[in-house]
Amino acid sequence: MSDEAAVDPLGERYGLAGVRDMAEYAEALRRLLERGRREQCVAVLSAEEAYAAAELLGQFAQLDPLATVNQLVASLASRLYSRLGA
């Protein structure tokens, strides 16, 4: 596999590829979440998939609740639960 093939095109598209450390990554994710709140929503997951994702995100967030990335994960899990009506 070439180095070019290993580059994450989604990371580049969403502004995550150029981050240098966890703090920058958390900030890039925060900006991405804010942008997601302003854009029109399109369903890409079934309710069952979204619920499973929210469960996994919630469990991950509990590993270190004070970490910035985990706080973002908890926020995303909460938003998924809210949209599912849970």
ABEGO torsion letter per residue (X at the ends): XBAAAABBAAAAAAGAAABABAAAAAAAAAAAAAAAAABBBBBABBAAAAAAAAAAAAAAAAABAABAAAAAAAAAAAAAAAAAGX
